[in-house]
Amino acid sequence: MTRITDPITLPCGIELPNRLAKAAMTEGLADPQNRATDRHLNLYNYWAASHVGLSLSGNIHVDRRYLERVGNVAVDGNGGLDELKAMAAAGSQNGTQFWAQISHAGRQSPADICAEPLAPSASAVHMPGAEFNTPRAATEDDIADVIERFVHAAETARACGFGGIQVHAAHGYLLSEFLSPLTNQRNDRWGGSLENRARLLTEIVTRVRKAVGPAFPIAVKLNSADFQKGGFSPEDSREVLRMLDDLGVDLVELSGGNYEDPVLLFGDNDANGRPVRESTRQREAYFLDFAREAREVWQKPLMVTGGFRTAKAMNVALAAGELDMIGIGRPLVGDPACTARLLDGSADSLPRFEDRLQPVGPDALPELDEATRLTANTFGHLGWFYMNIFRIGDGESPAIDATMLDSIQQFPPLEQAVVERWESPWQSA
């Protein structure tokens, strides 16, 4: 009977020492040229106490013109390879396999970063409280360039000492945009049928596997669904899993949502306030229901991230064969050793720091109208974790007693300072 303490051997032959993984969390700690820094070393030294079998980096972008945040690391001819090697070494402590998550933000590159994002089609993001410019539709040359950039980023990650890579094809970023019929309205070989919409992902995986060889782990992060009417559906996701089956993928991580309906980000409620089904909440993991369906077409290692908090639920899901790896994110921000305690049996559950964040009412923010205050509370929830990642990167302890109001007031100036220091590639182009 499989348990969280059991090792797992991937199809490429690499063994992960246990079934827990630190999920990718955006770091925002890069220097003005999007290179790794000593702040990354502080963060991954902190997370070394987790003793997880697998750790995934935050977004490492393949093109620094199109970023999720200005503080992302990028592999784009911008140097910083020694710093990236040091980051890889820090994340690989205590037997952890540390993989680089490689990504392209596509149309989800904010307006203060990118005047004209790149996307499959000229369809803009509509997200309350954030501004995104209308993207331009990618040309054949753009698509060829994107493929080469993913290959280059994967080769660089391997050369710098990362144990593997994860291709980010979820959460509404560029590869996810190509997969969705809502954002991909093309009528060429990159759009229309699901086979065409999946072509960019399958081409990248095929090319990356050829470049890195058979023994280097490749993972794919894939949406179970976009949770938008007419978007990428569970049926689509299962078919994409079939397509990936023969391409040398070692692990698939299931997730869901995008910036317009980010289920993963907002936990028990989606961005529109709709509650997650009670049956799903009781079973803890947001995407576990789909994982059972995915097993019909995907027998290789499967990872689910989102919502797991107790060792009992994790072990039940593993024993039932519904998944092979458990992804954990937010608990590790406030307590890096919480997973180590699950593994050695000294604890049976993970902390829920988000439960401490009570929405701020009109008395505390009288200057904001109701809609703006609701948006501030939404982003304040995320900002609490971002703010504490900044603190850890600066060598400080996380402020676990910080309130939602603290987050709303303190995080935006910290992020804005990063924006103001950024050396935009658009200005030097």
N, C-alpha and C positions, 0 to 999 in steps of 0.2 A: 504494500500500500504506500503510494508516493506521499512524502511529506516535504515541508519547506526545507528541511535540512539535507535532503538527498541531492547528490550531484546529477548533472545531466550532460550527456555528450551530444554535441550538435552534429548535423550531417557532415560538416567539414572536418570533424575529428577533434575539435576543441572542446574541452570539458569545463563547464561552469560548476563551481564548488557547492552551490546551493540554488534554491528556486526563487530567491528574492532578488529584485532588481531595483536600483534607484532609477526612476523614470527621468526622462529629460525635463529639465526646468530651465527656462531662460535665465541667463546669469546677468547680462548687462554690465559686465566688468571689463570689457576690452578697452584698449587705449584709443586715442583719436583716429588711428589708422586701422582699427579693428583687429588688433593683434592681442594675443593672450598676455596677461600681466601677472605680477606677484599676487594680485587679489584673487586670481584663479587658484594659485597655489594655496593660499590661505583657505579658500572654500573647499577644495578637494582634500586638503589635509584634514579639515574638519570632518568631511564626510567619510574619511578613511575609517572612522570608528564604527561605521555601519556594518562592516563585514558582509555586505551583500555580494552575491555571486557575480552580478553584472551591474555596471554603472554606465548610464548613457549621458553624454555631455548635453548641454543646451545647444540650441541652433548654432551650427558652424556653417556659415553661408558660403555658397560657391561664387557669389557675385556681390561685392560690397556696394554696388549701386542700388540693390534691392534688398533691404534689410527689414527684419521684423522690428528691431530696435537699434538705435545707433550704437549701443554698447555690445552688440553681437560680435563674436569672433568671425572672421572671414578668411578664407584661403583663396586669394585673388591676386597673386603676384605682389602682395603687400609686405613681404618679408615676415619676420617674426617666427621663423622656424625653430630657433633655439628655445624661444618661449613656449611654443606649442609642444616641443619635446618635454619641457619641464612640466607642463600641464598634464601631458599623458602619463608621465611618471608618477605625479601626485595622485592621479585618479586610479592608478593600478596597484595601490598598496594593499597589503593583507590578502593577497591572492585574488583580488577583484579583477575581473575582465572589464576594462574601460574602453568603450566604443565611442567613436565620434558620430554624432547625428549630423548628417549633411543635408542642407536645405536651400531652397530658393523661395523667398517670400511672395513672389508674384505680385498680384494686385493688392495683397495685404501689407504692402510697404506704405507706412503712413505718409501723409502729405508733407510733414516737416522733414522727411528724409528724401522723398522722391517726387519730383514734379510729374513724372509720367511713368507709372509702373508698367511692368510687362505682364501680359496675361494671354490666355488662348484667344480671348475675344475682348472687345472694348466694353466690358461690363463692370461698373464700379461697385465697391463695397458700400453697403448702407448699414452703419453701426452707430447707435446713439452714443454721443459723448466722444466720438473720434472722427477725424477727418481723413479721407482717402481721395486721391485724385483719380480721374477716369484713366484706366490703363490703355495702352495701345496693344493691338493684336500682334502677336509674335509672327514674324516672317519665317520662312524656311531657314534663312541664315541664323536668325535668333535661336531657333530650336536646335540647330546643329551646334551652336555655341553653348547652349545650356547643357547638352549631353556631354560635350568635351569638358565643361567645368565640373560636372559631377565626377567624371572619371579622374580629373586632375585632383580634386579634393580627396577622393578615396585613396589615390596613390600617395598623396602627401600625408594623409592620416596614418597609413601603414608605415611610411618612412619615418614618421615622427614617434612611433612607438605605441600608437593606439592598437588595441587588440582586435578591433573590427570596426565596421561602420554600420550605421542605420540610415537608409534612404527615407527621408521624411515625405510621405505621400498622403498625409492626413491634414486635418485642421484648416483646410481652405488655402494652404499655400500652393505654389505653382503646380506641382504634380497633381495635387488634389483638384485644382481648378480644371486641369485637363480631363480628369476623370468625370467631372460633373456635367450633365447636359445643361444645367442652368448657367454655368460660367463658360462652358465650351460650346459655342454656337457655330463652329467652323463647319465647312462642307468639303474639306480636303481630306487627306489621309490621316490627319491628326484629330478629326472630329466626326460627329455623326454616330456611327455604330460604337458600341462599347469597345470592340476590338481596336477601333481607331482611337478612341479617347484614352485607352490604356497604352497606346503605342509608345508614348514618351517614357512612361514608367518602365515598360518591358525593355525598351531599347537601352535605357540607362542601366538597369540591372544586368542585362546581357553584356554590355560593354565593360561595366565595372568588374564583373566576374572574370572576364577575359584578362583585364588589366592586373588584378590583384592575385590571380591564381586560385587553385581549388581549396587551399588550406586556410584562407583568411575569411573570417565570418562576415556575412552580409545579412543584415536584417532589413525589413521594410515595415514602416509604420503606416497603417492603412485604416481609413475610416470604415466602421461597420455601416455607417450611413451619415449623410450630412444633416439629417433631421429637418429638411426643407422640402416642401411639396415640389415634385418634379426634379429633385436633385439626385445625387448619387444614393442609390437605395441598397438595402441589405441583399437583394437579389444581384445587383451589380457587384457588390463586394465579394459575394461568393464566387462569381464568375471570374473576377480578377484574381482571386486566390487560385483558381484552376490554372489561369495563365502563368502564374508565378511558380507553379509546382515543379516545372522542369527547368527552371532557370538558375538553379544553384542558390536559392535563398535558404538560409539556415534558421531564421526565426521571423515570425510575423507578430507584430504588436498591434492589437486591435484598439481603436479609439473611436472618436466620433465628434461631429460638430465642426463649426468654423466660426469666424468672427461674427457672422450674422446670426448664428444660433449655436453658441459655444457650450454645449451640454457639459463637456468635461470641466470647463473652467468654473461653472457656477453650481456644480454639485447637485444638491437635492432639488434645485429649480433651474430651469433653463433661462436663457436671456430674456424671455418674455414672461417669466414668472410661473410657467407651467410646472407642476410638481412631477418629479420622476415617479414612475409607478411604485406603489407600495411593495409589490412583490419583488421588484428590483432592489429597493432600499433594504428590505429584510435580508436579501441575499448579499448585500453589501456592495458588490462590484457593479458599476454602471453598465458595463458591456458584456457581462457574463452570459446573459441570455443569448446574445448573438454568437458567442464563442461556441456554445453547444451546437448551433446550426452550422457554424464554420467547420466543425469537426467532420461533417459529412464530405467535405471536399479537401480539407487540409489536415494531413496526418503528421506533418512535421511540427517542431516546437512552436508553441503558441503562447503569447504573453498577453495578459489583460491588465490594464492600468486604470485605476479610478475607483475609489470607494472602499477597498478592503481595509479593515481595521483589526480583525481578530485572527489569531493563529488558528482557531477552530474552523472558521469559515474558509481560510486559505487551504488548510489540510483537507477539508471536505471536498473542495473544488478540485484539488490536485488528485485526490484518491479516486474521484469520479471520472478522471481523464478529460475534464472539460477544458483544461489548460495545462501548461507546463511551467510557466513563470508568472510570478506576481509582481506587477509594477507598483512602486510606492514613491510618492513625491513629497507632498506637503509636510507629513510628520517629520521627515528628515531635516527640514529647515529649522525647526525648534528643538529637535532632540536627535543628534546624529547617531546615537547608540541605540535608538529604540528598536531597530531591526536586529541588532546583535543580541538584545535581550530576548526577542522572539526566538532566535536561533538556539540560544543556550537554555531556553526554557524558564528563565527568571522572570519573564513577563508573558502575559497571554493576549495583550492588545496594544495597539498603537495609540498615541495621543491624538486628540482632535482639536488642534489649536484654533481651527475656524469656528468652533462652537463658542469661543470666547468673544467673538466679534459681533457685538450687537449693533444693529443699524442705528445711525445717528438721526435723531428727530429734528423737527424744525426749531426747537429751542436752542439747540447747539449750533445750528447753521442758519440763523434767521435771514442772512443775506441771500440765500438760495431759494429759488422757487421749487415747487415740489418735484417737477421732472428732473431738474438739475441735481437736486439732493438725492433722488433715487439713483441717478447715474453715478454720483459721487460715492454712494454706498456700495454700488456694484464694483467699481474700480478700486475702492478702498479695501475691499476684501482681498483682491489680488495684490494690491499695493503693500499690504501687511507682510506678505511673503517676500515680495521684491525688496522692500525696505530692509528686512532682516538678512537677505542674501548680501545686500550692500554692507551691512554691519559686519557680517562674518568675513567678507572679503577684505574689510579694513582691519581685521584682527580683533574685533570686538565680539562679545557674546550676543546672541539674538535677544531682542527685547520681547520676551514672550508675554509680558504683561501689557504690552502696548495695546491701545484700544483702536476701534475703528476710526474715531476722531483723530487720534495720533497719526494713523496711516493716511487719512485724507489730507491732513495738514502738512505732514513731513515728507511723504514720498515724492509728490510732484516736483518740488524744488530740487531734490536729489537727481531725478531723471532729467530735468531741464538743464542742470549743470553739465550732464554728459552730452546732451544735444548741442550745447553752446561750444563745447570743446572739440566736437567732432570735426575732422578734416574731410569734408565731403568730396568724393571722387567726381561729382558733377562740376564742382568749381574749377577743377584742374583739367577737365576733359577738353 
